[in-house]
C-alpha cells in the first residue's frame, strides 16, 4: 500500500525566506511523486513531478523537490518566498498495479509574512 | 485551464435530497477520478473510472455512486444528502500511463442546508 505524510499542516515564512515543505512517502514499488498547489477557491495545479531519472526536479514558480529514496522523502523547496506563494500544497504518490490511484497527503498551508 | 470541466460550480440543496455532479475529462484522457475535499477530512479519494469501468474505490459512501459514459464524461450521484456532505467535489482525469499526473477541474462546491 502507498501512503503520504506531510509534516506540518501549516507553515509560515517571511517574504524572501526559504520555503521548505516536508513530505515522506511509503510505497511497496518505485513511486511516482507529485506536488500540487491549490490557491483559494481553485482546483489543484501540478507544481512538479518525479517519475524516473534525475532526483532533483524543477517545477513551476521557482519550486523544486528532491527525491531521496534512502529517506523516503520528497521535500518541496523554494529559495525565496513570494506573497503569491500563499496557498495549500499537497504531496501525492502514484504507484502500484493498474489502478493508477493517486494518494494525496493531508496538505500544508503556506502563509507568507510581509 | 486544466481542460477538465465540472458543472455546476456551486450547488445548494436541502438534506435528504439527491444531486448529480458532472465532469468532462481532458480530451483523450481515459481515467476519471472523484475526490471530496472538506475541512475536517482533507482531500479524500472517492472513486476512479477507466474507460467506462470502475477501477478503484476509496472512501465512497454507499449513498454515493458514479459512472462513466461512453463519451468518457462522468457523473457523481449523491443521495440522501446530509449536512456533513457539504464539501468541494473535484474531478480529475489522467492519461494511460500510471505516472501521468492528474489534471483537476475547478470543483463543485456543494452546500447542504
Interface residues (C-beta under 8 A of the other chain):
Chain A: X32 X34 X36 X42 X43 X44 X45 X46 X49 X51 X90 X94 X95 X96 X98 X99 X100 X101 X102 X103 X104 X106 X107
Chain B: X2 X4 X31 X33 X35 X42 X43 X45 X48 X50 X55 X56 X58 X90 X92 X94 X98 X99 X100 X101 X102 X103 X104 X105 X106 X107
